[in-house]
């Protein structure tokens, strides 16, 4: 009989194998790890907006998880920054504002074992473009609409080929 440690290790191995599988190779509902980008970059809650913008531009990111004292506290998107610098808002203090002041607090967070379909349905219902994946209290990955589209494109290409239009 397996003890708790062996069971946990077996489940971790299953998740690692699933992360490396193509979505079309699954015989059951895949978990969210099949679409996530592991080990996302983060930004500090007290980071000034110019530093956030620079990190987004250099990494070609549209979303960055926000951390404070090693804990996930929110998410900031390019849309949050666009709203900040939109001409209707004015430009008073826009460059001294920190990430924490414009981030979305309490982002949608799931475990790596969450069903891919459940996460997508929740993203639709909440009208959000990003989900954060947390394992053991630590940020493990990020899933964006772009990740979902890439995953779906791979499934369609595997199934129908790239040039197969009726």
C-alpha atoms as one frame of an Amber mdcrd trajectory, in Angstrom:
protein
   0.000   0.000   0.000   1.260   3.483  -0.872   1.811   5.973   1.897   0.911
   9.677   1.610   4.347  10.690   0.346   4.328   8.088  -2.437   0.816   9.092
  -3.491   1.785  12.782  -3.606   4.938  11.984  -5.590   2.928   9.856  -8.046
   0.412  12.710  -8.527   3.211  15.245  -9.076   4.734  12.935 -11.688   1.318
  12.665 -13.404   1.036  16.471 -13.523   4.561  16.831 -14.917   3.836  14.233
 -17.609   0.538  15.934 -18.469   2.274  19.287 -18.828   4.461  17.766 -21.557
   1.579  16.059 -23.404  -0.211  17.513 -26.382  -3.811  18.306 -25.571  -4.967
  16.027 -28.381  -3.138  13.075 -26.743  -5.332  13.134 -23.640  -7.927  10.419
 -23.112  -9.579  12.345 -20.287 -10.258  16.003 -19.535  -6.829  17.618 -19.310
  -5.866  19.880 -16.454  -5.012  23.531 -16.807  -1.274  22.756 -16.899  -1.730
  21.663 -20.512  -2.132  25.342 -21.451  -0.194  27.202 -18.770   3.059  29.066
 -19.117   5.169  27.869 -16.177   7.183  30.133 -13.876   5.801  33.498 -15.005
   7.656  36.733 -14.390   6.271  38.804 -11.531   6.376  42.418 -10.465   6.614
  43.822  -6.945   3.535  45.572  -5.544   5.604  48.686  -4.859   7.151  48.812
  -8.345   6.630  52.179 -10.040   4.590  52.089 -13.225   7.558  52.967 -15.512
   9.354  49.854 -14.224   6.242  47.749 -14.838   5.900  49.141 -18.367   9.578
  48.436 -19.055   9.271  44.839 -17.830   6.145  44.285 -19.941   7.793  45.739
 -23.041  11.080  43.851 -22.616   9.329  40.525 -22.004   6.473  41.155 -24.442
   4.029  40.494 -21.570   0.436  41.695 -21.371  -0.102  40.475 -17.790   2.159
  40.293 -14.750   1.325  38.718 -11.402   1.926  41.148  -8.536   3.721  39.931
  -5.403   4.376  41.477  -2.015   6.722  39.851   0.497   6.723  36.696  -1.655
   2.911  36.420  -1.638   0.660  36.757  -4.679  -1.523  39.845  -4.164  -2.873
  40.691  -7.606  -2.359  40.946 -11.321  -1.634  43.921 -13.518  -2.420  44.048
 -17.214  -1.537  46.306 -20.077  -5.193  47.431 -19.954  -4.698  48.647 -16.366
  -1.760  50.736 -17.569  -3.658  51.991 -20.639  -6.496  53.195 -18.400  -3.979
  54.963 -16.178  -2.390  56.945 -18.989  -5.553  57.503 -21.052  -5.909  61.214
 -21.865  -9.323  61.450 -20.143  -7.750  60.495 -16.834  -5.100  63.187 -16.915
  -1.439  62.745 -16.273  -1.151  63.870 -12.653   1.123  61.500 -10.734   0.733
  58.740 -13.303   4.415  57.870 -13.181   4.632  57.740  -9.391   1.750  55.292
  -9.077   2.765  51.819  -7.947   1.624  48.498  -9.353  -0.427  47.888  -6.189
  -2.493  51.016  -6.815  -3.745  49.919 -10.229  -3.573  46.111 -10.057  -6.585
  43.834  -9.847  -6.458  42.366  -6.341  -7.477  38.784  -5.592  -7.026  37.391
  -9.117  -8.612  34.114 -10.224  -6.313  31.381  -8.886  -6.514  27.627  -9.489
  -4.459  24.555  -8.636  -2.547  22.672 -11.346  -5.020  19.794 -11.093  -8.033
  21.940 -12.039  -9.932  20.842 -15.133  -9.088  22.780 -18.291 -12.791  23.122
 -19.143 -13.744  24.334 -15.656 -11.086  27.048 -15.790 -12.120  28.180 -19.273
 -15.788  28.293 -18.296 -14.923  30.385 -15.228 -12.808  32.757 -17.332 -15.772
  33.200 -19.664 -18.219  33.755 -16.806 -15.916  36.268 -15.088 -14.986  37.923
 -18.392 -11.283  37.725 -17.579  -8.275  36.984 -19.738  -5.898  35.491 -17.192
  -5.788  32.720 -14.613  -2.945  32.171 -12.174  -1.904  28.649 -11.223  -0.695
  28.138  -7.657   0.864  24.969  -6.270   1.756  24.587  -2.620   1.076  28.267
  -1.994   3.543  29.347  -4.698   2.899  30.769  -8.144   3.481  27.933 -10.627
   2.092  29.325 -13.865  -0.142  31.692 -15.763  -2.822  30.963 -18.350  -3.897
  33.733 -20.699  -6.366  33.836 -23.546  -3.334  33.696 -25.850  -2.212  30.444
 -24.201  -5.705  28.999 -24.663  -5.786  30.041 -28.335  -2.326  28.518 -28.922
  -3.430  25.263 -27.285  -6.626  25.113 -29.336  -4.694  25.855 -32.543  -2.342
  22.947 -31.770  -5.285  20.597 -31.261  -6.917  21.704 -34.509  -3.646  21.410
 -36.440  -3.018  17.927 -35.014  -6.527  16.857 -35.937  -7.016  18.551 -39.307
  -3.609  19.729 -40.446  -2.602  23.312 -41.032  -3.963  23.782 -44.554  -7.155
  21.775 -44.308 -10.037  24.096 -45.112 -13.191  22.638 -46.622
